[in-house]
Amino acid sequence: MSWIRHGKIFDPANHTLPAGCFGFAQSPQALVFDDFVRVYFSTRARDGIGQFVSHVAYVDFRKDFRTVIGVSPHPVLPPGELGTFDEHGIFPLHPVRTPAGLLAYTCGWSRRVSVAVETAIGLAISHDEGKTFQRLGPGPVLAASRHEPCLVGDGFVRILDGVFHMWYIFGTGWRAYPGQQAPDRTYKIGQARSTDGVHWVKREGVQIVADVLGPDESQALPTVIEIDGRHHLFFCFRESADFRANAARGYRLGHACSDDLIDWTRDDRLAPSGGAPGEWDADMQCYPHVFACDGRILMLYNGNAFGREGFGLAEWIP
């Protein structure tokens, strides 16, 4: 089993983004249609005081992933109202078809004072095949709690035998590291279940994927797919400090598998590796999304600089 890297397939610098947005195409998430694939991604704009705000747009591809049909002319969902959990943007947005229609689980961001941000998971619905979404309410469906005190986000949902399963991240805390001006966070992957996709029961504070870097390993953006009866979970992980400019401590891709959706065995050898020195994904591989398309198992992911220059494609070869 191996991965074939097909290279970078979308660079935001080569396309017209929604008005006011520039650079970045982070956390690509696919929605497969009969004759094309829509890929949602987070881009950025600046607010009135020059700070970043995350917006979700999409690009439509032919199924060869070489031909771009078009890019959305506007964000699919505006930031939340003043003081809400997603006031300062959404990153990422995961679409999922359900009996209730096309839903999107969002990761809303809001700025804090003592630390940089807080996040929570929201829920929206589309009535136009994913061109726009409307919130089901102004608040989140999953947020910080007694044993998961901060930074709940990155919700990925699959429906299996009528049950909604969510994989998400939760923060274990913030820490001031020597030599850094601001604290940095650590987060792990958790799991929750629901009968309706709105009300969730989670294994409170239970980390389901073992660390390989030690307790300061941060894990992000889980994505799960079933292949030949076994569930495969892909994600990205890094050190919690000195990761932004130090490639040796930055994001890379990880993998775990399970036969029962409860116990997960980690084996990062089954995740794609990065490119050769100088390539777009040589220094960093992050924010994976795995999906099936016409019998192929594909992964979208970001490369260097957290997706500033776009995203690429890899294909699973048994």
C-alpha positions in Angstrom: 0.0 0.0 0.0 1.4 3.4 -1.0 0.4 6.9 -2.0 1.0 8.5 -5.4 1.5 12.3 -5.1 -0.2 14.2 -8.0 1.2 17.5 -6.9 -0.4 20.9 -6.2 -3.7 21.2 -8.0 -4.9 24.6 -6.7 -3.0 27.8 -6.1 -5.2 30.7 -4.9 -2.7 33.2 -6.5 -3.8 31.9 -9.9 -7.6 32.4 -9.4 -10.0 35.2 -8.5 -11.1 34.7 -4.9 -14.2 36.3 -3.3 -14.0 40.0 -2.9 -11.5 41.1 -0.2 -9.9 37.6 0.1 -6.3 36.9 -0.7 -3.9 34.0 -0.5 -4.4 30.8 1.4 -6.6 27.8 0.5 -6.5 25.9 3.8 -8.2 22.7 4.8 -9.6 21.5 1.5 -12.8 19.4 2.0 -14.5 17.6 -0.9 -18.1 17.2 -1.9 -18.5 14.8 -4.8 -21.3 15.3 -7.4 -22.1 13.2 -10.4 -19.9 15.0 -12.8 -17.6 17.3 -10.8 -16.1 17.7 -7.3 -16.6 20.8 -5.2 -13.7 21.5 -2.8 -14.3 23.9 0.1 -11.3 25.8 1.5 -10.6 28.6 4.0 -9.1 31.8 2.6 -8.5 35.1 4.4 -9.4 38.7 4.4 -8.5 41.6 6.8 -11.0 43.3 9.0 -11.2 47.1 9.8 -8.2 46.9 12.0 -6.0 44.8 9.8 -6.5 41.4 11.5 -7.2 38.2 9.6 -10.7 36.8 9.2 -11.2 33.3 7.8 -13.8 32.9 5.0 -14.9 29.6 3.3 -15.0 29.5 -0.5 -15.0 26.7 -2.9 -13.5 25.6 -6.2 -15.2 23.2 -8.6 -13.1 20.6 -10.5 -13.7 18.2 -13.2 -13.1 14.7 -11.9 -9.6 14.6 -13.5 -8.7 17.3 -10.9 -6.7 19.0 -13.6 -9.5 21.2 -14.9 -11.0 24.0 -12.7 -14.6 24.8 -13.6 -14.8 27.9 -11.4 -14.3 29.5 -8.0 -17.2 30.7 -5.8 -17.7 34.5 -6.2 -18.5 34.9 -2.5 -17.9 33.1 0.8 -20.4 30.3 1.4 -21.2 31.5 5.0 -20.4 34.9 6.6 -18.7 35.2 9.9 -20.9 35.1 13.0 -22.4 38.1 14.8 -20.7 40.2 17.3 -19.6 38.2 20.3 -20.5 34.8 18.9 -18.1 31.8 18.7 -17.4 32.3 15.0 -17.2 36.1 15.0 -13.8 36.1 13.4 -14.2 33.4 10.8 -14.6 29.8 9.9 -11.8 27.3 9.4 -12.5 24.6 8.4 -15.9 23.7 7.0 -16.8 20.0 6.5 -19.8 19.2 4.2 -21.8 16.0 4.7 -24.9 14.7 3.0 -27.5 13.5 5.6 -31.2 12.5 5.6 -31.9 16.0 6.7 -30.1 17.5 3.7 -26.6 18.9 3.0 -25.1 20.0 6.3 -21.8 21.6 7.1 -19.9 21.3 10.4 -17.9 24.4 10.9 -15.0 25.4 13.1 -15.7 28.9 14.3 -12.9 31.2 15.6 -13.1 34.1 18.0 -10.2 36.1 19.4 -9.3 36.1 23.1 -7.2 38.5 25.2 -4.9 36.3 27.2 -4.5 33.7 24.4 -4.9 34.0 20.6 -8.2 32.3 19.9 -11.0 30.1 21.1 -12.9 27.7 18.8 -16.1 25.6 18.7 -18.0 23.5 16.2 -21.1 25.0 14.5 -23.7 23.5 12.2 -25.2 25.0 9.0 -27.5 23.7 6.2 -27.5 24.4 2.4 -30.6 24.7 0.2 -28.7 25.2 -3.0 -26.4 22.2 -3.3 -23.6 23.8 -1.3 -23.3 27.2 -2.9 -24.3 28.8 0.3 -25.1 27.7 3.9 -27.2 29.1 6.6 -26.6 28.5 10.3 -29.1 26.3 12.2 -28.5 28.7 15.1 -26.0 31.3 16.3 -24.3 29.0 18.8 -22.2 25.9 18.5 -23.2 22.2 18.7 -20.0 21.2 20.3 -17.8 23.4 22.5 -15.5 23.5 25.5 -16.6 21.5 28.5 -15.6 20.3 31.9 -12.8 17.9 30.6 -12.2 19.6 27.3 -11.6 23.1 28.4 -10.7 24.9 25.2 -10.3 24.7 21.4 -13.0 22.2 20.3 -13.0 22.1 16.5 -12.1 20.4 13.2 -15.3 18.3 13.2 -15.4 15.5 10.6 -18.6 13.5 10.4 -19.6 10.2 8.9 -23.0 8.4 9.1 -22.5 4.7 9.7 -25.6 2.4 10.2 -27.7 5.4 10.9 -25.4 6.8 13.6 -23.5 10.1 13.3 -19.9 9.7 14.2 -17.7 12.8 14.7 -14.0 13.0 15.0 -12.8 16.4 16.3 -10.0 18.0 18.3 -10.0 19.4 21.8 -7.4 21.5 23.5 -5.7 20.3 26.6 -4.5 23.8 27.5 -2.2 26.7 26.6 1.4 27.0 27.7 4.0 29.8 27.7 7.2 28.3 26.2 10.7 29.7 26.8 11.7 32.2 24.2 8.2 32.8 22.9 6.3 36.0 23.3 2.8 34.4 23.3 1.5 31.1 24.7 0.8 28.2 22.3 -1.8 25.5 22.5 -1.9 21.7 22.5 -4.8 19.7 21.1 -5.7 16.0 20.7 -8.2 14.0 18.7 -11.5 12.9 20.3 -14.7 11.2 19.2 -18.4 11.7 19.6 -21.7 10.1 18.5 -25.2 11.4 17.7 -28.5 10.1 16.6 -29.5 13.3 14.8 -26.3 15.2 14.0 -27.1 18.0 16.4 -27.0 16.6 19.9 -23.7 14.8 20.7 -22.4 12.4 23.3 -18.6 12.3 23.5 -16.0 10.3 25.4 -15.2 13.4 27.5 -11.5 14.2 27.4 -10.5 10.9 25.9 -7.6 11.1 23.4 -8.1 8.3 20.8 -4.8 8.5 18.9 -1.5 7.9 20.8 1.3 10.5 20.8 4.6 9.8 19.1 6.2 13.2 20.0 5.2 13.1 23.6 2.6 15.0 25.6 3.3 18.3 23.7 2.2 16.7 20.4 -0.7 18.6 18.8 -3.0 16.7 16.5 -5.4 18.3 14.0 -8.0 17.8 11.3 -9.0 14.2 11.5 -10.6 12.5 8.5 -11.8 8.9 8.4 -12.6 6.5 5.6 -13.5 2.8 5.5 -11.4 0.6 3.2 -12.0 -3.2 3.0 -13.9 -3.2 6.3 -11.2 -1.3 8.3 -11.5 2.3 9.3 -8.5 4.5 8.5 -8.0 7.9 10.3 -5.7 10.4 8.8 -4.6 13.7 10.5 -1.7 16.1 10.9 0.5 16.5 13.9 3.3 18.7 15.1 5.2 20.0 18.1 3.2 22.5 20.1 6.0 25.2 20.1 8.5 26.5 17.6 6.6 24.9 14.7 5.8 27.9 12.5 9.3 28.4 10.9 11.1 25.3 12.1 10.3 22.6 9.5 11.6 19.8 11.8 8.9 20.7 14.3 6.1 21.5 11.8 3.1 19.6 10.6 3.3 16.2 9.0 0.7 13.6 8.2 -0.3 10.8 10.5 -2.5 7.7 10.4 -4.3 5.3 12.7 -6.7 2.4 12.0 -9.5 0.6 13.8 -11.8 -2.4 13.3 -14.4 -1.3 15.8 -14.4 2.6 15.8 -13.3 2.5 19.5 -9.6 1.3 19.6 -7.2 3.0 17.2 -3.7 1.7 16.4 -1.3 4.4 15.1 1.0 3.7 12.2 2.2 6.8 10.4 4.0 4.8 7.8 0.6 4.6 6.0 0.4 8.3 5.6 1.8 10.2 2.6 5.2 11.8 2.9 6.3 15.2 1.7 8.1 16.2 -1.5 11.8 16.7 -2.2 13.6 19.9 -0.9 12.2 22.9 -2.6 8.8 21.4 -3.5 5.5 23.0 -2.3 5.1 20.3 0.4 8.7 19.6 1.4 8.7 21.5 4.7 5.1 20.9 5.8 2.2 18.5 5.1 -1.1 19.4 6.9 -4.9 19.6 6.9 -5.7 16.3 5.1 -9.1 15.3 3.8 -9.6 11.7 2.5 -12.6 10.8 0.3 -13.7 8.3 -2.4 -14.4 9.4 -5.9 -15.3 7.0 -8.7 -13.6 4.0 -7.1 -10.4 6.0 -6.2 -9.3 6.8 -2.6 -7.9 10.4 -2.7 -6.4 12.8 -0.3 -6.5 16.6 -0.5 -3.9 18.3 1.7 -2.0 21.5 2.3 1.8 22.0 2.1 4.3 24.6 3.2 3.2 27.7 5.2 -0.1 26.2 6.3 -1.6 26.3 2.8 -0.7 29.8 1.9 0.1 28.6 -1.7 -2.8 26.1 -2.1 -3.4 22.4 -1.8 -2.5 19.2 -3.6 -3.7 15.7 -4.3 -2.5 12.2 -3.4 -4.0 8.8 -4.4 -4.0 5.6 -2.3 -2.7 2.6 -4.2 -3.4 -0.8 -2.5 
